[in-house]
Structures are given as C-alpha cells and as structure tokens.
Amino acid sequence: MKVQILGTGCPKCKKTEKNAMQALTNLNIQAEVEKVTDVNQIIDLGVITTPALAIDGEVKFSGKIPTVQEIEKVLK
C-alpha cells in the first residue's frame, strides 16, 4: 500500500501527514508513505486544493484535513 500526502508542506499538510501516520499505526498497517510537494505532480493527480491524501494513486481527500477516523475508514 502506498499513501501519498499531497501539499507544499504547510501546517495543514503536516497535520494531514500526522493523522495518516496515526491511522496506519492504529490499524497496524505497513505502508509506504510519500510526501508529494511538487505542484505539477499534485496537479497531475487531479488535485486543485491541498492538503490532499491519496491511497495507491487514488485521491481520497482534498482541500481539508481528514481526521484519523476518516483515514482509518478508507484504509479498511
């Protein structure tokens, strides 16, 4: 599984990353976590507003900070 945090490194992006890491830990899931900060790469994934979170290349959240519980739901 590959989890991508899409954003330029702003506080909201960092909170999204923290929540994603917590969700992975809570569910005991081993995943590759990648921070995507390149704007062109983010746009190529169809994201207009950050922060965003993608799982295996599919954007699950965009333009908001997903909660740990929301991330856990899409990981299950």
C-alpha distances in whole Angstrom, upper triangle without the diagonal:
4,7,10,13,16,20,22,22,25,25,23,20,20,20,17,15,17,17,13,13,16,14,11,14,16,13,13,9,8,5,6,9,11,14,16,20,21,23,23,19,19,21,20,17,20,20,24,24,21,20,17,13,11,7,6,10,11,14,14,17,19,22,22,21,18,19,17,18,17,14,14,15,12,9,12
4,6,10,13,16,19,19,21,22,20,17,17,18,15,13,16,15,11,12,15,14,11,14,17,15,14,11,9,6,5,6,7,11,12,16,17,19,19,16,15,18,17,14,17,17,21,21,18,17,14,11,8,6,5,8,10,12,12,15,17,20,20,19,17,18,17,18,17,13,14,16,13,11,14
4,7,10,13,16,16,18,18,17,13,14,15,11,10,12,12,8,9,13,11,10,13,15,14,14,11,10,7,6,5,6,9,10,14,16,17,18,15,14,17,16,13,16,15,18,18,15,13,11,7,6,5,6,8,9,10,10,12,14,17,16,15,13,15,14,16,14,11,12,14,11,10,13
4,6,10,12,13,15,16,14,11,12,13,10,9,12,12,9,11,14,14,13,16,18,17,18,15,14,10,8,6,5,6,7,10,12,14,15,11,10,13,13,11,13,12,15,15,12,11,8,6,5,6,8,8,9,9,10,11,12,14,15,14,13,15,15,17,15,12,15,16,13,13,16
4,6,9,9,11,12,11,7,9,10,7,6,10,10,8,10,13,13,13,16,18,18,19,16,16,12,11,8,6,5,6,8,11,12,14,12,10,13,14,12,14,11,14,12,9,7,6,5,7,9,11,11,12,10,11,10,10,12,12,11,11,14,14,16,15,12,15,17,14,14,18
4,7,9,10,12,11,7,10,12,9,9,13,13,12,14,17,17,17,20,22,22,22,20,19,16,14,11,9,6,5,6,8,9,11,9,6,10,11,9,11,8,10,9,7,6,5,6,8,11,13,11,12,9,11,10,9,10,11,11,12,16,16,19,17,14,18,19,16,17,21
4,6,7,10,9,6,9,11,9,10,13,14,14,16,18,19,19,22,23,24,25,23,22,19,17,13,11,8,6,5,8,8,11,10,7,10,13,12,13,10,10,9,5,5,7,9,11,15,17,15,15,12,14,12,10,10,11,11,14,16,18,21,19,17,20,22,19,20,24
4,6,9,10,7,9,12,12,12,15,17,16,18,20,21,22,24,26,27,27,25,24,21,19,15,13,9,8,5,7,8,11,11,9,12,15,14,15,12,12,11,8,8,10,13,15,18,20,18,19,16,18,16,13,13,14,14,17,19,21,24,22,20,23,25,23,23,27
4,7,8,6,6,10,10,10,12,14,15,16,18,20,20,22,24,25,26,24,23,20,18,15,12,9,9,7,10,11,15,14,13,16,18,17,18,15,15,13,10,9,11,13,16,18,21,19,20,18,19,16,15,14,14,13,16,18,19,22,21,19,22,24,23,23,27
4,5,5,6,9,10,11,12,14,15,17,19,20,21,23,24,26,27,26,25,23,21,17,15,12,12,10,13,13,17,17,14,17,20,19,19,16,15,12,9,8,12,14,17,20,23,21,22,19,19,16,14,12,12,12,15,17,18,22,20,19,23,25,23,24,27
4,5,5,6,9,10,10,12,14,15,16,18,20,21,22,24,25,25,25,23,21,18,17,13,15,13,16,17,20,20,17,20,23,21,21,18,18,14,11,9,13,14,18,21,24,23,23,20,19,16,15,13,12,10,13,15,16,19,19,18,21,23,23,23,26
4,5,5,6,9,10,11,12,14,15,16,18,20,21,23,24,23,23,21,20,17,16,13,14,13,16,16,19,19,15,18,21,19,19,15,15,11,8,6,10,12,15,18,21,20,20,17,16,13,11,10,8,6,10,12,14,17,16,15,18,20,19,20,24
4,5,5,6,9,10,11,12,14,15,17,18,20,21,22,21,21,18,17,13,12,9,10,10,13,13,17,15,13,16,18,16,17,13,14,11,7,5,8,9,13,15,18,17,17,14,14,12,11,10,9,8,10,12,14,17,16,14,17,19,18,19,22
4,5,5,6,9,10,11,12,14,15,17,18,20,21,20,20,18,17,13,12,10,12,11,15,16,19,18,16,19,21,19,20,17,18,15,11,9,11,11,15,17,20,19,20,17,17,14,14,13,12,9,12,13,13,17,16,15,17,20,19,19,22
4,5,5,6,9,10,10,12,14,15,16,18,20,19,20,18,18,14,14,12,14,15,18,19,22,20,18,21,23,20,21,18,19,15,12,9,11,11,15,17,20,20,20,17,16,13,13,13,10,7,9,9,10,14,14,12,15,18,17,18,21
4,5,5,6,9,10,11,12,14,15,17,18,17,18,16,15,12,12,11,12,13,17,17,20,18,15,18,20,17,18,15,16,13,10,7,8,8,11,13,16,17,16,13,12,10,10,11,8,5,6,8,9,12,11,9,13,15,14,14,18
4,5,5,6,9,10,11,12,14,16,16,15,15,13,12,9,9,8,11,12,16,17,20,17,15,19,20,18,19,16,18,16,12,9,10,8,11,13,15,16,16,14,14,12,13,14,12,9,10,10,10,14,13,11,13,16,15,14,18
4,5,5,6,9,10,11,12,14,15,15,15,14,14,11,12,12,15,16,19,21,23,21,19,22,24,21,23,20,21,19,15,12,13,12,14,15,18,19,19,17,16,15,16,16,14,10,10,10,9,13,13,11,13,16,16,15,18
4,5,5,6,9,10,10,12,14,14,15,14,15,12,14,13,16,18,21,22,24,22,19,23,24,21,22,19,21,18,15,12,12,11,13,14,17,18,18,16,14,12,14,15,12,8,7,6,5,9,9,8,9,13,13,12,15
4,5,5,6,9,10,11,12,11,12,10,11,9,11,11,14,16,19,21,23,20,18,21,22,19,20,18,20,18,15,12,11,8,10,10,14,15,15,13,12,11,14,15,13,10,8,8,6,10,9,6,8,11,11,10,13
4,5,5,6,9,10,10,10,10,9,11,8,11,12,15,17,21,22,25,22,20,23,24,21,23,21,23,21,18,15,14,12,13,13,15,17,18,17,15,15,17,19,16,13,12,11,9,12,13,10,10,14,14,12,14
4,5,5,6,9,10,10,12,12,14,12,15,16,19,21,24,25,28,25,23,26,27,24,25,23,25,23,20,17,16,14,16,15,18,20,20,19,17,16,19,20,17,13,12,10,7,10,11,9,9,13,14,12,14
4,5,5,6,8,8,11,11,13,12,15,16,19,21,24,26,27,25,22,25,26,22,24,22,24,22,19,17,15,13,14,13,16,18,17,17,14,14,17,19,16,13,11,9,5,7,9,6,5,9,10,8,10
4,6,5,6,5,7,8,10,10,13,15,18,21,24,25,27,24,22,25,25,22,24,23,25,24,21,18,16,13,14,12,14,17,17,17,15,16,19,21,19,16,13,12,9,11,12,9,7,11,11,8,10
4,5,5,6,8,10,13,12,16,17,21,23,26,28,30,27,25,29,29,26,28,26,28,26,23,21,19,16,17,16,18,20,21,20,19,19,22,24,21,18,16,14,10,12,14,11,10,14,14,11,13
4,6,8,11,13,16,15,19,20,23,26,29,30,32,29,27,30,30,27,29,27,29,27,24,22,20,17,18,17,19,22,22,21,19,19,22,24,21,18,15,13,9,10,12,11,8,12,13,11,11
4,5,9,11,15,15,18,20,23,26,29,30,32,28,27,30,29,26,28,26,29,27,25,22,20,17,17,15,17,20,20,20,18,19,22,24,22,19,16,14,11,11,13,10,7,10,11,8,8
4,7,10,13,14,18,20,23,26,29,31,32,29,27,31,30,27,29,28,31,29,26,24,22,19,18,16,17,21,21,22,20,21,24,27,24,21,19,17,13,14,16,13,11,14,14,11,11
4,6,10,11,15,18,20,24,26,28,29,26,24,28,27,24,26,25,28,27,24,22,20,16,15,13,14,17,18,19,17,19,22,25,23,20,18,17,14,14,15,12,10,13,12,9,10
4,7,9,13,16,19,22,25,27,28,24,24,27,26,23,26,25,28,27,24,22,20,17,16,13,13,16,18,19,18,20,23,25,24,22,19,19,16,17,18,14,13,16,15,11,13
4,6,10,13,15,19,21,23,24,20,20,23,22,19,22,22,25,24,21,19,17,14,12,10,10,13,15,16,16,18,20,23,22,20,18,18,16,17,17,13,13,16,14,10,13
4,6,10,13,16,18,20,21,18,18,21,20,18,21,20,23,23,20,18,16,13,12,10,10,12,14,15,16,18,20,22,22,20,19,19,17,19,19,15,16,18,16,13,16
4,7,10,13,15,18,19,16,15,19,18,16,19,18,21,20,17,15,13,10,10,9,10,12,14,14,15,15,17,19,19,17,16,17,15,18,17,14,15,17,15,13,16
4,6,10,12,14,16,12,12,16,16,14,17,16,19,18,15,13,12,10,10,10,11,11,13,13,15,15,16,18,18,17,17,18,17,20,19,15,17,20,17,16,19
4,6,9,12,14,11,10,14,15,13,16,14,16,15,12,11,10,10,10,12,13,13,15,14,15,15,14,16,16,15,16,18,17,20,19,16,19,21,18,18,21
4,6,8,10,7,7,11,11,10,13,11,14,13,11,10,10,10,10,12,13,12,14,12,15,14,13,15,16,16,17,19,20,22,20,18,21,22,20,19,23
4,6,9,8,7,11,12,12,14,12,13,13,10,10,11,12,13,16,17,15,17,15,17,16,14,15,16,16,18,21,21,24,22,20,23,25,22,22,26
4,6,5,6,9,10,11,13,12,13,13,12,13,13,14,15,17,18,15,17,16,19,18,16,16,18,19,21,24,25,27,25,23,26,27,24,24,28
4,5,5,6,9,10,11,9,10,11,10,12,12,14,15,18,19,16,17,15,18,17,14,14,17,18,20,24,25,27,25,23,26,27,24,25,29
4,5,5,6,9,10,10,11,13,13,14,14,16,15,18,18,15,16,15,19,18,16,17,20,21,23,26,27,29,27,25,28,28,25,26,30
4,5,5,7,9,9,11,13,12,13,12,13,12,15,15,11,13,13,16,16,14,16,19,20,21,24,25,27,24,22,25,26,22,23,26
4,5,5,7,6,8,9,9,10,9,10,10,13,14,11,12,10,13,13,11,12,15,16,17,21,22,24,21,19,23,23,20,21,24
4,5,5,5,6,9,10,12,11,13,13,16,16,13,13,11,15,14,12,13,16,18,19,23,25,26,23,22,25,25,22,23,27
4,5,7,10,13,13,15,13,14,12,15,15,11,12,11,15,15,14,16,19,20,21,25,26,27,24,22,25,25,22,23,26
4,6,9,11,12,13,10,10,9,11,11,8,8,7,11,12,11,14,16,18,18,21,22,24,20,19,22,21,18,19,22
4,6,9,11,13,10,12,11,14,14,11,10,8,11,11,10,12,15,17,18,21,23,24,21,19,22,22,19,20,23
4,6,7,9,7,10,10,13,15,12,11,8,10,9,7,8,12,14,15,19,21,22,19,17,21,21,18,20,23
4,7,9,9,12,13,17,19,15,14,11,13,11,8,8,12,14,16,20,22,24,20,20,23,23,21,23,26
4,6,7,11,13,17,19,16,15,12,13,10,6,5,8,11,13,17,20,21,18,18,22,22,20,22,25
3,5,9,11,15,18,16,15,11,12,9,6,5,7,9,11,15,17,19,17,16,20,20,18,20,23
4,7,10,14,17,15,14,11,11,8,6,5,6,7,9,12,14,17,14,13,17,18,16,18,21
4,7,10,13,12,11,7,8,5,4,6,7,8,9,12,14,16,13,11,15,16,14,15,18
4,7,10,9,8,6,6,5,7,9,9,9,8,11,12,14,11,9,12,13,11,11,15
4,6,6,5,4,5,7,9,12,13,13,11,14,14,16,13,10,13,13,10,11,14
4,5,5,6,7,10,12,16,16,15,13,15,14,15,13,10,12,12,9,8,11
4,6,8,10,13,15,19,19,19,17,19,18,19,17,13,15,15,11,10,13
4,6,9,12,13,17,18,18,17,20,19,20,18,15,17,17,13,13,16
4,6,9,11,15,16,17,15,18,18,18,15,13,15,15,11,12,15
4,6,7,11,12,13,12,15,16,17,13,12,15,14,11,12,15
4,7,11,11,11,9,12,13,13,10,9,12,11,8,10,13
4,7,7,8,7,10,12,13,9,9,12,12,10,12,15
4,6,8,9,12,15,16,13,12,16,16,14,16,19
4,7,9,13,16,17,14,14,18,18,17,19,22
4,6,9,13,14,11,12,16,16,15,17,20
4,6,9,11,10,10,13,14,14,16,19
4,7,8,6,6,10,11,11,12,15
4,5,5,6,9,10,11,12,15
4,6,5,6,9,10,11,12
4,5,5,6,9,10,11
4,5,5,7,9,10
4,5,5,6,9
4,6,5,6
4,5,6
4,6
4
